[in-house]
Amino acid sequence: MKRENFLLIGAMGQLFIGVFFLFFTEMAASQLMKETTDAALLLQKNLGVFSIAFGIITLLSRKSQDTIALKAIFIGTLFYLIASVCADAYGVFKGIFTSQGWGGIVFRGLFIAGYFYYLAKMKIAPTTK
């Protein structure tokens, strides 16, 4: 798959999840969390905002040929994905999240593998002054 297509799929996924968490917060929380509080719902909305932001960055950068900028975007996105997978796995193990949390973990795990793959394929172009 071309990198541009991978990033388009990733952006659409991030945007969809972000909109779902931001505008359908209670539905999202009821699917993933065993107990919902006002604080948990607010954090879900914030997660939606962050996911939309990453989706916009990914969508707008997908055709870029600037490997230095793309590498920075990939590394930042990988940090976000890996940290959120760890947090969600902790939530499932501690009984905060339902077992449906594993679906999101697997979904993001596939994207983590893809980001590592395309990051490894990147060659940094020599800079000119």
ABEGO torsion letter per residue (X at the ends): XBAAAAAAAAAAAAAAAAAAAAAAAAAAAAAABABBBAAAAAAAAAAAAAAAAAAAAAAAAAABABAAAAAAAAAAAAAAAAAAAAAAAAAAAAGABBAAAAAAAAAAAAAAAAAAAAAAABBBBBBBX
